[in-house]
Amino acid sequence: MNLLDVEDLWVKFPTNTGVFDAVRGISFSLGRERLGIVGESGSGKSMTGRAILKLIRPPGWIEAKRIDLQGQPLLNASEKEMRSVRGSRISMVMQDPKFSLNPVMTVGDQIIEAYRLHEKATHRTARTRAIEMLEAVSIRDPERVMRAYPHEVSGGMGQRIMIAMMMIPNPEILIADEPTSALDVSVQGQVLNIMDRLVQDRGMGLIFISHDLNLVAEFCDRVLIMYAGRIVEVCDADKLHDASHPYTQGLLNSLPRLDAPKTRLEALVRDPEWRQQPSVSGLL
């Protein structure tokens, strides 16, 4: 059984000129794998991640045939039922996660709160688990970091703290929305290795949302390419550079590559007809 099945998902927002479709009828599944979702800014990647957790707030709304978590329907779940899913079964690392931390609470208090929210544990047990989780994300002095406030840690450490907080309830699925976009290359590699190790060790599913096709090609197992709210192509990550859709080719050709240097990068040319094409299915 797949960890997650999403079929015919739409995310809509009312505007002065009518209803705007941010996500338009996409379908995909997630197994125990690293699934990449890539595309330009505004293509619907982040909205897809938020819609899975029903984090689209009014006046926006979600429509779908189904959103199933290991066979459990989430589409019509109440807010109370969703609170038992968020964090404990599906966690999401938001874009630029350091700024998702509460600036007036210590790092330790925030991780402990995240754990005790889902587990009936004493403060001492939760503190021990928090320290273990900080060690798992390669933070050298977890005792000191537990006492620190978010503004006292670096960007890379902030990313790792947020990953630790999202992983401590031991979820089945992790949605990572551009978790490395603000990091330099060396720290980016460390964070990806940490996420990869945690996912592999725990047998989780990972949805990795990014605009960096080269990064996704190296890190993920399967890739969904989104354009204007729809999936235009699905392929294995190691075959991403052989993609056939002109949009995917255009994205790839607009990126610099060390193994294939160019004197001039190509500009992405968009065909208006791509918006009208039906979404490609990413169902397993």
C-alpha positions as CSV (number, residue, x, y, z in Angstrom):
1,M,0.0,0.0,0.0
2,N,1.2,3.5,-0.8
3,L,1.9,5.9,2.0
4,L,-0.1,8.7,0.2
5,D,-2.5,8.8,-2.7
6,V,-3.7,12.1,-4.1
7,E,-6.2,12.2,-7.0
8,D,-7.5,15.2,-9.0
9,L,-6.3,17.8,-6.5
10,W,-7.4,21.4,-7.0
11,V,-6.5,24.5,-4.9
12,K,-8.6,27.5,-5.7
13,F,-8.6,31.2,-4.5
14,P,-11.3,33.8,-5.3
15,T,-10.1,37.0,-6.9
16,N,-11.6,40.2,-8.2
17,T,-11.5,38.7,-11.7
18,G,-12.8,35.3,-10.9
19,V,-11.5,32.1,-9.3
20,F,-7.7,31.5,-9.6
21,D,-6.6,27.8,-9.8
22,A,-3.2,27.5,-8.0
23,V,-3.2,23.7,-8.4
24,R,-5.2,22.2,-11.3
25,G,-6.2,18.6,-11.1
26,I,-3.0,16.8,-10.2
27,S,-2.7,13.2,-9.2
28,F,0.3,11.3,-7.6
29,S,1.2,8.7,-5.1
30,L,4.1,8.4,-2.6
31,G,5.7,5.2,-1.6
32,R,8.7,4.7,0.8
33,E,10.7,6.9,-1.5
34,R,12.1,10.4,-2.1
35,L,9.7,12.1,-4.4
36,G,10.8,15.4,-5.9
37,I,8.4,18.2,-7.0
38,V,10.1,20.8,-9.1
39,G,9.1,23.9,-11.1
40,E,9.3,27.6,-11.2
41,S,8.1,29.9,-8.5
42,G,4.3,30.0,-8.7
43,S,3.9,26.6,-10.3
44,G,1.9,25.2,-7.4
45,K,4.6,23.2,-5.6
46,S,4.2,24.7,-2.1
47,M,0.4,24.8,-2.4
48,T,0.4,21.0,-3.1
49,G,2.4,20.4,0.1
50,R,0.1,22.6,2.1
51,A,-3.1,21.1,0.6
52,I,-2.0,17.6,1.6
53,L,-2.1,18.8,5.3
54,K,-5.2,20.9,4.6
55,L,-3.4,24.1,5.5
56,I,-5.1,26.1,2.8
57,R,-7.1,28.7,4.8
58,P,-10.2,30.6,3.7
59,P,-11.0,32.2,1.4
60,G,-9.0,29.5,-0.5
61,W,-10.3,26.0,-0.7
62,I,-9.4,22.4,-1.8
63,E,-11.2,20.1,-4.1
64,A,-10.1,16.5,-4.9
65,K,-11.4,13.0,-5.6
66,R,-9.3,11.7,-2.7
67,I,-6.4,12.4,-0.4
68,D,-5.6,9.1,1.3
69,L,-3.0,8.4,3.9
70,Q,-2.3,4.7,3.9
71,G,-6.0,4.2,3.0
72,Q,-7.3,6.7,5.5
73,P,-9.3,9.5,3.8
74,L,-8.1,13.0,4.7
75,L,-10.3,15.0,2.4
76,N,-13.3,15.3,4.6
77,A,-11.4,15.0,7.9
78,S,-12.3,17.5,10.6
79,E,-9.8,20.0,11.9
80,K,-9.5,18.0,15.1
81,E,-8.7,14.8,13.1
82,M,-6.2,16.7,11.0
83,R,-4.4,17.9,14.2
84,S,-3.7,14.2,15.0
85,V,-2.3,13.8,11.5
86,R,-0.1,16.9,11.3
87,G,3.3,16.3,12.9
88,S,2.6,12.8,14.2
89,R,2.0,11.1,10.8
90,I,2.9,13.9,8.2
91,S,5.4,16.6,9.1
92,M,6.3,19.6,6.9
93,V,9.4,21.7,7.0
94,M,8.4,25.1,5.7
95,Q,10.4,27.3,3.3
96,D,13.2,29.1,5.2
97,P,12.4,27.0,8.3
98,K,14.6,29.0,10.7
99,F,12.0,31.8,10.5
100,S,9.2,29.3,11.4
101,L,10.8,29.0,14.9
102,N,9.3,31.0,17.7
103,P,11.7,33.8,18.5
104,V,10.8,34.1,22.2
105,M,11.1,30.5,23.1
106,T,14.3,28.5,23.5
107,V,15.1,25.8,20.9
108,G,14.7,23.1,23.6
109,D,11.3,24.3,24.8
110,Q,10.0,24.3,21.2
111,I,11.3,20.8,20.4
112,I,10.0,19.5,23.8
113,E,6.6,21.1,23.1
114,A,6.4,19.4,19.6
115,Y,7.1,16.0,21.1
116,R,4.7,16.3,24.1
117,L,2.0,17.6,21.8
118,H,1.8,14.1,20.2
119,E,3.2,11.8,22.9
120,K,2.1,11.5,26.5
121,A,5.6,11.9,28.0
122,T,7.1,13.6,31.0
123,H,9.2,16.7,30.5
124,R,12.3,14.8,31.4
125,T,11.6,12.1,28.8
126,A,10.8,14.7,26.1
127,R,14.0,16.6,26.9
128,T,16.1,13.4,26.5
129,R,14.4,12.7,23.2
130,A,15.0,16.3,22.0
131,I,18.7,16.0,22.8
132,E,18.9,12.6,20.9
133,M,17.1,14.2,17.9
134,L,19.5,17.2,17.8
135,E,22.4,14.7,17.9
136,A,20.7,12.8,15.0
137,V,20.8,15.9,12.9
138,S,24.5,16.4,13.6
139,I,24.4,19.2,16.1
140,R,27.6,18.9,18.1
141,D,26.6,20.5,21.4
142,P,22.9,19.8,21.8
143,E,22.8,20.9,25.5
144,R,24.0,24.4,24.5
145,V,21.6,24.6,21.5
146,M,18.7,23.5,23.7
147,R,19.3,26.7,25.8
148,A,19.7,29.0,22.7
149,Y,17.1,31.2,21.1
150,P,16.6,31.0,17.3
151,H,18.4,34.3,16.6
152,E,21.5,32.8,18.3
153,V,22.0,30.0,15.8
154,S,23.2,30.0,12.2
155,G,21.0,29.4,9.2
156,G,22.2,25.9,8.7
157,M,21.7,25.0,12.3
158,G,18.3,26.6,12.2
159,Q,17.4,24.3,9.3
160,R,18.6,21.2,11.2
161,I,16.7,22.3,14.4
162,M,13.5,22.5,12.3
163,I,14.1,19.1,10.8
164,A,14.7,17.7,14.3
165,M,11.4,19.2,15.5
166,M,9.5,17.8,12.6
167,M,11.1,14.3,12.9
168,I,10.8,13.9,16.6
169,P,7.2,12.6,16.5
170,N,8.5,9.9,14.1
171,P,6.1,10.7,11.2
172,E,5.5,8.4,8.2
173,I,5.9,11.2,5.7
174,L,8.1,14.3,5.6
175,I,7.2,17.2,3.3
176,A,10.3,19.4,2.8
177,D,9.5,22.7,1.1
178,E,12.8,24.3,-0.2
179,P,14.6,23.2,3.0
180,T,18.0,24.1,1.6
181,S,17.4,27.1,-0.6
182,A,19.0,29.6,1.8
183,L,22.1,27.5,2.5
184,D,25.6,27.5,1.0
185,V,26.6,24.3,-0.9
186,S,28.5,22.6,1.9
187,V,25.8,23.1,4.5
188,Q,23.2,22.1,1.9
189,G,25.0,18.8,1.4
190,Q,25.0,18.2,5.2
191,V,21.3,18.9,5.6
192,L,20.5,16.6,2.6
193,N,22.6,13.8,4.0
194,I,20.8,14.1,7.4
195,M,17.4,14.0,5.8
196,D,18.4,11.1,3.5
197,R,19.8,9.1,6.5
198,L,16.7,9.7,8.6
199,V,14.3,8.8,5.8
200,Q,16.2,5.6,5.0
201,D,16.6,4.5,8.6
202,R,12.9,5.1,9.4
203,G,11.5,3.8,6.1
204,M,9.6,7.1,5.6
205,G,8.3,8.8,2.5
206,L,9.8,12.2,1.6
207,I,8.2,14.8,-0.7
208,F,11.1,17.2,-1.6
209,I,9.8,20.5,-3.1
210,S,12.5,22.5,-4.9
211,H,13.2,24.7,-7.9
212,D,16.7,23.2,-8.2
213,L,16.5,20.4,-10.9
214,N,20.2,19.4,-10.6
215,L,19.8,18.9,-6.8
216,V,16.6,16.9,-7.2
217,A,18.2,14.7,-9.9
218,E,21.0,13.8,-7.5
219,F,18.9,13.4,-4.3
220,C,15.5,12.0,-5.2
221,D,14.2,8.7,-6.7
222,R,11.3,10.1,-8.7
223,V,10.4,13.6,-9.9
224,L,7.1,15.4,-10.8
225,I,7.7,18.5,-12.9
226,M,5.0,21.2,-12.4
227,Y,4.0,24.1,-14.6
228,A,1.1,26.5,-14.0
229,G,-0.5,24.3,-11.4
230,R,-0.3,21.0,-13.4
231,I,2.1,18.1,-13.6
232,V,3.6,18.2,-17.1
233,E,6.0,15.3,-16.8
234,V,6.9,12.4,-14.4
235,C,10.3,10.6,-14.6
236,D,12.9,8.8,-12.6
237,A,15.3,11.2,-11.0
238,D,18.4,9.7,-12.6
239,K,16.8,10.1,-16.0
240,L,15.7,13.7,-15.5
241,H,18.3,15.1,-17.9
242,D,16.8,12.9,-20.6
243,A,13.3,14.4,-20.0
244,S,11.2,14.8,-23.1
245,H,8.8,17.7,-22.3
246,P,10.0,21.0,-23.7
247,Y,9.3,22.8,-20.4
248,T,11.6,20.4,-18.5
249,Q,14.2,20.7,-21.2
250,G,14.0,24.5,-21.0
251,L,14.4,24.4,-17.3
252,L,17.5,22.2,-17.6
253,N,19.0,24.2,-20.3
254,S,18.7,27.4,-18.3
255,L,20.8,26.0,-15.5
256,P,24.6,26.0,-15.4
257,R,26.3,22.6,-15.3
258,L,30.0,21.9,-14.5
259,D,30.0,18.7,-16.6
260,A,28.6,20.6,-19.6
261,P,29.7,24.2,-19.5
262,K,28.2,26.8,-21.9
263,T,29.3,30.2,-22.9
264,R,25.7,31.4,-22.7
265,L,22.7,29.9,-20.9
266,E,19.4,29.6,-22.8
267,A,16.3,31.6,-21.8
268,L,13.2,29.6,-21.0
269,V,10.5,30.0,-23.7
270,R,7.0,29.1,-22.5
271,D,4.3,27.9,-24.9
272,P,0.8,29.1,-24.0
273,E,-0.6,25.7,-25.0
274,W,1.2,24.0,-22.1
275,R,-1.3,25.6,-19.7
276,Q,-4.2,23.8,-21.5
277,Q,-2.6,20.4,-21.5
278,P,-4.1,17.8,-19.0
279,S,-2.1,17.0,-16.0
280,V,0.2,13.9,-16.2
281,S,-0.6,11.3,-13.6
282,G,2.1,10.5,-11.0
283,L,0.1,7.6,-9.5
284,L,2.0,4.4,-8.8
